[in-house]
Amino acid sequence: MEAIREVEVVVNKTNGLHVRFAASLIAKLQSLIHDTRILTKIYVIHRERKTPITSLLALISYKIQKGEKIILRFEEEVSQEIIEKIKDFIQTPDYEESQDHSKTDQLLMENSVTVESVLSSLPNGIVVVNKENIITYVNEEAVKLFEIPLDQLLNHRADHVIPHSRLYHVMQTGIAEIAKKQVLNNRVILTNRSPVIWDGKIVGAVALFHDISTIEELSKELNEVKKIKEQLDLVLHSVEDAIALSDQNGDFLYTNPVMEILLKELDKTHSIFQVLNKKVWRKVVDYHRPFVEVVHLENHHAYIAKLHPILVDGCFCGTVLTLSPLNEIKTLLQQLEIAEERTRYLEQELSKHERFNGAFAQIIGYSDELMDTLSIANKVAKTDSTILITGESGTGKELVARAIHEASDRNGKPFIRVNCAAIPAHLIESELFGHEKGAFTGAFQLRRGKFELAHTGTILLDEIGDLSLELQSKILRVLQEKEIERVGGQQVIHLDVRVIAATHRDLFKMVKTGEFREDLFYRLNVIPIHLPPLRQRKSDIPLLVDSFRKQLNKSLGKNIKGYEKGFMEALIQYDWPGNIRELQNIVERTMSLSEGEYLLVKDLPKYLISSQLLEDAPSIISNEWKKEGKVKTMEEYEREIFQYAIQYYPSFNSVAKALGLTHKTVASKVRKYGIEDYLGKKYQ
């Protein structure tokens, strides 16, 4: 016989499928079928609704009347004899049904349906399991929370279909779990689980699920408001100005500690009119505009008073008053003068270059050659286009690739670098695409390749020109199809990866000689980015040296403040075949050999400098200082140092960096000694 059978049956009981009959039907089934698994696979279908025959509440909720037809659906094999007995049990009329029984059945039916209606209408999810952990009841709200169809919940083990149900654990321990948080389908759920006890025995368990996602969001918002308030309080307590908040009548609602001290010193009450006259107040109230004036208080100090209106939906609600000591203005003007000078310098620098994403800040240099390259990189970072970075070894190809990744929408996702030239030919395919267990000798377990590891992120194929033609064809497939197969595997793995390739070789020339696939070259060369060698951007050398100096001061434990005349000239005249990497190594070597606070020409490698530069390199101390018997004052020595230093830099800011001083100190000393005209005279 077939495993699934459907049998039509007519309900002939006087009160239809009422509670007492439904209970006796379930008892009859249990006496005929002892296998629980088979019992859970018998269903009643009525008016296109399907429910397990063992679910009492669900059955009586149908309100099936005498004479109505139902379908019994058997989804497990049941003997014809048992089916006939069940059918006869349902269809046999109850001729001897008493009036008392009818009334009792009606009362039970009404109450049971009411209970089922209440449970179905609750805004909370409810799940009931029997002692075998089989789900016997689920209300509509629970179905919505789990996002699982009802027929996949009822008559299934709770621990198989509900994540972290723990109902079996509750039955085992007999201990309820109250107010436990869990996350279901991106909702925060508060769960209560309790054992169901009958006649002193645990016969099942019930769980109540309450969606508190909205409450959680409100809690987060409240915490954020508290955090902002604490931050605002911290700011108001940290400023040196006196600050007060008043209501629409001028009475202070809040005063920061500075204002508290001032009012106490003046022996004033907490009213704005103790500080400002009413005319000023009236102007702010009438015109809804801030007002500033100088006020002289009884402590014989003058203050700049600023009164700002507080407007809510255009209505005046109060004011914010700040008092700043007037004697600070001169200091502020001096600082402003210095700041304006610094601003002019920075504006000149910024005007030369467009603004880049912050990810490119780690790339040092402002030469036009580098800026043109970074401009392209910055523009294409937000796209998913394939990029080919070319340039000599040591020009920073990996640094630019990483900056592109960090400036893209894939920032925070994997950035995987593969040095194609450093991996042996017999391992490169496994390294890139991974391998299955047993794919080759030594493949003891499954291993994911670099492309899989870079899924949703970026992969850098460094030195791609060193790949064999066979591997090139497989890379081409990845670019075209966005999929791979592991070595020894048959499963196609789809990928979402941005590919950046880099090489120091001339791929166009390699295409002509047949060493590189033409189709792969054009696939990679969608966005070509060429990094200029250091010899073509020598104006960046001082900036690079200064950056390396700061880094190496920390790692080497040095305190190198600058370099003597001739040192930078030596670096600039050299062609740097090893590019930035070679420059960094030379700076590290020179700093390691240095015994003082300045880098000297004599410590540079001999191949890097000309004999003329070595002879012309001056001492920091002038010859006059060394004349026998000649001793100058400290101010004279200081003047000579500043006069010497400012000749080799274009701005006070760069002089300050070289000498390890602040911009303000350098500007002050130069003006003091009247040597402004020497600034940048020998700068190249």
Steps between C-alpha positions, in 0.01 A plus 500: 500500500614862447664684791260800469127433504196724532165369627172695504297463821163642613477618862182345645527604864207700631712803599746461218873492566472632857762501773410171668477318169828653375671384820353150469606492132860577596484234774361249247786577259757453776349159584513390135838651404784481751765658276509874586670579171203359305249682722660835419454431127118468509312820406142626478415715195187713520415789268856497360649535849738229615579421865653205688231269637681496836468879542189531717463881501553525127242226429221650706569848360360369166151476665413200280126422521314171466471392138807695380768319305867492595800339334742284697848523350752226591857601408649183647399144416202386712317170455159498336357336810603790723374754246159329498484501881578873510245566228230298683579678828434839338197400294315294766208706642472550876132397536508488875648847547329655805384857527748558784784380278386735223499797734839399638641463149361838399653666808837329442490597134427865570772523764757315288431714197524807721840385630619430145375842385677673787827318433477578128428867567787558743774735372752250638614177337407179682645153448392188691687168491418158647737291708669370182580864407255480208324829424125459563389862478628817332305825476505736200736751663762228555475399132570864405796528737663177382414563133438125469175354354261346753522148351879512544458575871210284621591137579872574459761493773546850640879474507499414128299798375529780759845654558613466865156374609633357833154360577639147541756641747218662699315166516815318608582745781145598595629859539336787314711747301365852530576812292775349285607708200567345161516621140263346243499620140660833596244554777585524869271254680431471873422135578337332802514119515316291761437129559136380481423297814197267533434286806851570626668390177656703219295426189634770269618859479377835376694799365380859471682724248471880518650720226681786679691634198323837521573525873865414435523777240342750739743388770792559266368844409455585869856390575621712209315803640657438842840472338451829313388669823810374682722620216329840501543528878867412460545768233324766706710410805823508297473840329660805658211734414215563742181352353140526618165385364191707585126463453275749320486717813877530536535265799798265477415135446860382474843649573833331437767497776676812365175699509422365849834631629449838331150546644620401845789747471257777401249391764227495234177305477433262214350749255632624168414860593777491763747481211331676205267795485143447387546691173733232367262229618206673332686521165565126503138426598349733238730429204588135571863576416826457696647808664862572604627778726780576745384502864689628806411310814548594864819292525664768279545257211366548149332219312368440152138399553323298230128444533334249265123438483361146533224452244273196476271501195557873474395568859735664750572264792808647666863597443857376520747747653880471472753730668861504373774707676596796283870477592522179299432688177862611454620144542237382257605763245861383522391142454277609214794665325699177522199296392439724199859458388470125536165504319647690205774242469258207522263661249788534256582134546139385476432707190752289313319176563145373504364346813539125528329238712671465839621153403759662271649712782760234574651549153766770541563758227357798314679484166284549193593152376378334820191721526389406148530132591318533832226708337413205276520255791273720712238525225481127427514385865119506539448288186551124465704528181811284464821700544852436366773680697837519326829643615854410592576298811488708816262768370219407743259298286366302795455820703287654223299178459424490872399869495259432211346216702464715814344785300248263337166371625682172575693665783481279807477188282802275425803636315707202382843543339655222294861529381479293182879505459573364848287182483646188332334414167367164624324668796365820347171350372420349840600827669266704282199267468538263797479121489275219615612235746701234314536712186872416492768347717518697822148645468381362833214744541289751308667837457341820375702703254579871500207580269252341745661680792458830312124445444311834535837677522803568280782277375836642388679279247851641543757425228232347278744507209676200657198266462515213251275508194294213646431695819429813296210320328352407838533858626319609184211268586472653847481849349242396239280258693557614861540137606768243586544127559734366766781269387356146503146629538195521274290755687481844338551773760359843414699800619455870560858627482662815369825419320801732504809378315851645529826442318841657434517330159391635159188289440434660161842386382438154650174475303693561178756230587228251598596493868172654616146436377362790301140441618610497865704817449198692373283356780749626759577830331149648548642772728878534451688680778871565456715595800791725402850402615660712771743658250197661330361644825810623680310792650338241731833381642515759788147404608579129485825545695318701768231230528762223528692708756195522729422129466860389557550736795242286680618158385874572538468705819668800335438875516606613153375856448622579148796482262794712394532693175594271215321198646172558317686610185678164498171313523339708227785464249494117527273305256362242748470181294347334808251787537327573834607169656865583434456854636348365822789258544756778446329725758492213751871426439596867541294542818649182646854633438422853624654595834335842526165661438559579132557276198840558337612463140802292607269227633341444158629211283790610281326393178215740576692827532746691281838611640407864446192469724710340770757780490240777495292370792529769772502455869193615690727717710652788303876552485467820700385298798827308493735800503728474793391705790169604340196425719149620417190532710231233487272739311767553232546127457122456488470770234762329283324164530164644393657710223675192364193273527237724341703537179433139404123486557207682335289563811510531878303175520767298315780666702317407820473137388872483419607655832246311709335822619151644476395729217428774754853481650670524159284795390565680829879453487531601134306823563701564816831487309362677189618230261174441306673583170719188527198266485533256208797676334680172430190280476491287184 
